[in-house]
Amino acid sequence: MGLGKNATFFGLAAMAAHIRKGAKFLTLYGIPEPSYAG
């Protein structure tokens, strides 16, 4: 159970980091449409 919990936590952390990176990329290059990042 602990392993699953850790995997979920790290998965969420990685997702959050990925979203932050994507947001930084969007602000950097000024792409207006959010669907492009999806």
C-alpha positions in Angstrom: 0.0 0.0 0.0 2.8 2.4 0.8 4.4 1.9 -2.6 1.1 2.7 -4.3 0.8 5.8 -2.2 4.3 6.9 -3.1 3.7 6.2 -6.8 0.6 8.4 -6.7 2.4 11.2 -4.9 5.3 11.2 -7.3 2.9 11.0 -10.2 1.1 14.1 -9.0 4.4 15.9 -8.4 5.6 15.0 -11.8 2.3 16.2 -13.4 2.5 19.5 -11.5 6.0 20.0 -12.6 5.0 19.2 -16.2 2.1 21.7 -16.0 4.4 24.4 -14.6 6.9 23.8 -17.4 4.1 23.9 -20.0 2.8 27.2 -18.5 6.3 28.7 -18.5 6.7 27.6 -22.1 3.4 29.2 -23.1 4.2 32.5 -21.4 7.6 32.5 -22.9 6.5 31.9 -26.5 3.1 33.7 -26.1 0.9 31.0 -27.6 -2.7 32.2 -27.1 -4.6 28.9 -27.4 -4.4 26.6 -24.3 -5.5 23.6 -26.4 -2.1 23.7 -28.0 -0.5 22.5 -24.8 -2.9 19.6 -24.4 
